[in-house]
Amino acid sequence: MIPASFDYCAPASMDEVMRAIEEHSDDFRVLAGGQSLIPMMKLRLSNPGFLIDLRLVSELDSIAYDNGVLVLGAMTSYRSIEPSPIVAQHSPILRDIASKVADVQVRNRGTIGGAIAHADPAGDMSAGLIAAKGVVTVQGPSGRRNLSADEFFVDAYTTELSDDEILVEFRFPAVGTT
C-alpha cells in the first residue's frame, strides 16, 4: 500500500524541531528510524499530515556515561548500542538486547526512541527500560520533563507523551562500574 500524502521536514536542531511541532501541533508525527511508523502509514493505521524527521538532529544520537548513569539519546540506533564499550561496561543487558532485536536491517535503522515511543508490549527495549529502572526525558515547547519507565508506559501502545512532546534521552542506572 501507499501512505496518504503528507508534508515533511528534517530539522537539524532541537530548536527547529520544537518550532515544527508548534507549527504543526494538530497533525504531526515524529519519524525516528521508521521501523514502526512507516508500515503503519502504509496500512493507513496512521495518517499524519506532517512528518518531522529527526535523523539530522545530532544531539539526539549519543551514548555517554554521566556520574553513575548511562545516557542514550533517543535517535541512537540498535547498531550503535551493540558495539559500544560504554554500554558494555555500564549496562551489558542493553547491549545484549540491542544485539537480538529483529534483524540486521532493523538494527541498522531502528532507534531506541522510536521503539520506546511506539510502546509495543513485545518490544525488547521497552522491557529493558522497565527492568533497568530507566528514566525517560521528554521535551515539548513548554520544556523538558523526566518520567520513570513505570510512569511513562500507560498501556499497550500508550505512553504519557503529550501530543506536543518527543523523546529526547534515556537514563539507565549503570551497573558493573568500577
N, C-alpha and C positions, 0 to 999 in steps of 0.2 A: 504494500500500500504506500501511498504518498501522503505525507502530512499536509494538513491545511496550511495555507500561506501564513507567513509571519514576517515581521521585521527583525533585524538583527544588529547587534553591536558587539564589539570586542574591546572593552576599555582596557587601559594599561595600568590603571592605578585604582586604589580603593576609593579615592575621591570621585573619580569618573564613574565607578560602579554605583556609588551612592546617588550621584546625580541621575544616572539612568533609572535607578529604582524609583526615585521621586517622580521622574517624568512619566514613567510607565507603570506606576503603582497599581493600577487597576487590572493589568493583564500581562504580566511578565512571568517568565521562568528563568532560572539560572542554569546555564549549561556548564557542567564541570567536565567530567570525562565523557558523558553522553551515553554511557552503557545502559542506563535505565530509562532516561528521558527520551532518547531518540526512538527506541522501539515503541514506547507509549504514544509518542506523537504519530508514528506510522500507523498504529492501530486506532488512532483518533481517541485514545483514552485521555490524552492531554492535548489541548488546543490553545496554547498561548499565542497571543498576538505579537509578543515581543520576546526575543531571546537575548539574554545578556551572557555572553561567552567569557568565562573567567580565565581562559588559558594564557592570556598575556599579563595577568596580574602576578608578577614575580614574587611579591611579598607573601602570597598565599601558598607558595611552593617551597616549603622549608622543613628541615629536620634539625632540631637543636636540643641541647641539654642545658637546663637552667636551674641551678640550685636544687637538685633532687627531683626535678620534673623533666620528663621527655615531652617536647613540644613539637607537634606536627602541624604544618599548615594544611588548610582544607583542600588545596589543589595538589597535595603530594600523592603521587601515583603509587600503586602497589609495587611496581617495578623499582621505584626509588627506595621504598621501605625495606624491601627484601635484602639487598646487599649492604645496607647502611651499617657501618661499625658502631655508630651511636645507638641505633635501635638495638643491635645485637647485644651491646653491653648493658643498656638500661631497661630494655623491655623485650627480651628474646621471644616472648609469646607473640608479640605483634609481628615480629619478623616471620615467625612460623605461620601465622595466619595469612600474612600477605603472600607467602610463597605457595599457598594452597588454594588461593581464590581462583575459581573458574579455570580459564586457560590463559595462554601467553598473551593473546590479543587483549583480553580484558585486563590483565595485569599491566600491560603497557599503557593503556588509555584510561582505565578506571582510576578514580581518585577516592581517597578516604572520605573526603567531604561529600562527594556525590553519593557514595554508598550509605553513609550515615544519614544524610538528609532524606534519602529515599525511605529509610526506616523499614526495610523489608525484614520481617522477623526471621527469615532464613539467612540473612546477611551475616557473613563472618565477622566483619569489622564492628558491627553494632554489638554483637555478643562480646567481642573482645573489649570494647569500650566499657560495657557494663561490668564485665568480670574484673577489669583492671581498675575499677572505680575512677574512671576518667572524668574530665570536666570539658564541656563544650563551650567555646566562646562564639557568640553570635554578634552580628553587627547590623544595624539599620541606620536610617537617617538620624534617629534620636540617640545613637551611641551604641556602646558595647555592653554586653552582659554575659555572665558566666552561669552555666547550669550544670549540675551534676548529671551523669548519664541517666540516673534514675528519674530525675526531673525532666530531662529532655525528651525521652521516649514516653509517649502517652498511650499508644496502642499500635497495632499493626499499621504500617504506612502513615502514622500520625505522630507528629512531634510538637513541641512547644514553640517552634519557629513562628514568629509573626509573619504576616503576609509581606512585610517590607524588610525582612531580615534575611541575611545569608550566614552560613557557617564560615568562620574565619580560621579557627585553630582548635586543636585538641590537646589537652594536657593530661599526661599519664604519670602517676607517681612512679618514679624509677625504682627498679629492682636490680640487684646484682651490682650495685655501685661499691666502689672500694675507696 
